[in-house]
Amino acid sequence: MAILLFKLRNVPDDEASEVRDLLTEHDIPFYETTAGNWGISMPAIWLHNDEHYIRARSVLDAYQHERASRMREQYLADKSAGRAETLTSLIRKDPLRTLGYLVLIAAVIYLSISIFY
């Protein structure tokens, strides 16, 4: 029976590609489902049967631990070099979007509170 190994919703393309390569490298048979035409199905990587799950899970856990530390190091390097995105850099990059979000937030707060007054 098929078993879910890795959900792909909101996963960066490079990470999904690395997971596929990792499973192929370790000779673990898998298949992939997409989000479908309307994006409501679950995109994921599945194993064909339960017998490969324990080995695949251990390989995937080791990979995720290594990737987390690698991404953390990259973020700290970007932060020390001044390349990491901050709130002020995002506001400077797109001030109209920020203003639109602030107007939307104010409208939601107004509509939420106005029924009590």
C-alpha positions as MATLAB code, in Angstrom:
seq = 'MAILLFKLRNVPDDEASEVRDLLTEHDIPFYETTAGNWGISMPAIWLHNDEHYIRARSVLDAYQHERASRMREQYLADKSAGRAETLTSLIRKDPLRTLGYLVLIAAVIYLSISIFY';
ca = [
       0.000    0.000    0.000;
       1.252    3.491   -0.826;
       2.547    5.623    2.012;
       3.094    9.386    2.169;
       6.730   10.393    2.612;
       7.042   14.116    1.848;
       4.449   16.832    1.217;
       5.451   19.262   -1.527;
       3.062   22.148   -0.873;
       5.055   25.385   -0.310;
       8.360   23.528   -0.739;
      11.023   25.361   -2.785;
      11.826   23.772   -6.144;
      15.457   23.192   -5.223;
      14.503   21.272   -2.083;
      11.980   19.110   -3.947;
      14.583   18.355   -6.600;
      17.158   17.439   -3.957;
      14.681   15.081   -2.269;
      13.940   13.370   -5.595;
      17.658   13.018   -6.310;
      18.292   11.677   -2.807;
      15.633    8.988   -3.141;
      16.901    8.002   -6.577;
      20.479    7.870   -5.293;
      19.461    5.485   -2.486;
      17.399    3.279   -4.858;
      14.132    3.995   -3.077;
      11.190    3.652   -5.498;
       8.718    6.535   -5.279;
       6.136    8.430   -7.261;
       4.898   11.980   -7.144;
       1.449   13.548   -7.160;
       0.741   17.104   -8.254;
      -1.663   19.728   -6.949;
      -3.952   19.061   -9.903;
      -5.604   21.492  -12.285;
      -7.209   23.579   -9.552;
      -4.420   23.286   -6.994;
      -6.583   21.568   -4.390;
      -4.999   18.113   -4.396;
      -1.985   17.318   -2.256;
       1.335   17.498   -4.087;
       3.580   14.927   -2.450;
       6.173   12.220   -2.817;
       4.826    8.762   -2.053;
       6.444    5.385   -1.575;
       4.955    2.403   -3.389;
       4.895    0.218   -0.268;
       5.701    0.230    3.438;
       8.905   -1.797    3.261;
      11.035    1.173    2.150;
       9.516    3.677    4.575;
      11.920    3.304    7.506;
      15.022    3.617    5.312;
      13.519    6.516    3.319;
      12.462    8.323    6.502;
      15.945    8.042    8.025;
      17.586    9.287    4.799;
      15.098   12.152    4.551;
      15.484   13.124    8.229;
      19.281   13.278    7.855;
      18.888   15.377    4.690;
      16.459   17.807    6.353;
      18.764   18.242    9.348;
      21.702   18.979    7.012;
      19.610   21.355    4.873;
      18.335   23.255    7.913;
      21.856   23.873    9.183;
      23.045   24.815    5.661;
      20.172   27.312    5.177;
      20.731   28.747    8.668;
      24.424   29.301    7.887;
      23.529   30.897    4.555;
      21.043   33.238    6.249;
      23.581   34.275    8.883;
      26.177   34.916    6.161;
      23.652   36.993    4.189;
      22.674   38.856    7.330;
      26.269   39.713    8.225;
      26.941   40.807    4.630;
      23.800   42.968    4.596;
      22.046   40.922    1.885;
      19.257   39.474    4.065;
      15.799   40.957    3.544;
      14.467   43.029    6.405;
      11.167   44.804    6.897;
      12.649   48.142    5.885;
      14.235   46.680    2.742;
      10.894   45.157    1.749;
       9.136   48.502    2.300;
      11.768   50.302    0.224;
      11.538   47.729   -2.545;
       7.744   47.977   -2.959;
       6.179   50.895   -1.041;
       2.832   50.767   -2.891;
       2.246   47.147   -1.908;
       3.060   48.010    1.701;
       0.630   50.920    1.607;
      -2.047   48.674    0.090;
      -1.571   46.099    2.851;
      -1.809   48.816    5.511;
      -5.062   50.109    3.971;
      -6.435   46.567    3.853;
      -5.483   45.945    7.490;
      -7.097   49.225    8.543;
     -10.287   48.319    6.642;
     -10.509   44.902    8.304;
      -9.962   46.427   11.746;
     -12.565   49.119   11.048;
     -15.156   46.591    9.852;
     -14.451   44.325   12.823;
     -14.805   47.079   15.403;
     -17.510   49.251   13.801;
     -20.323   46.789   14.583;
     -19.807   47.438   18.314;
     -20.214   51.225   18.079;
];
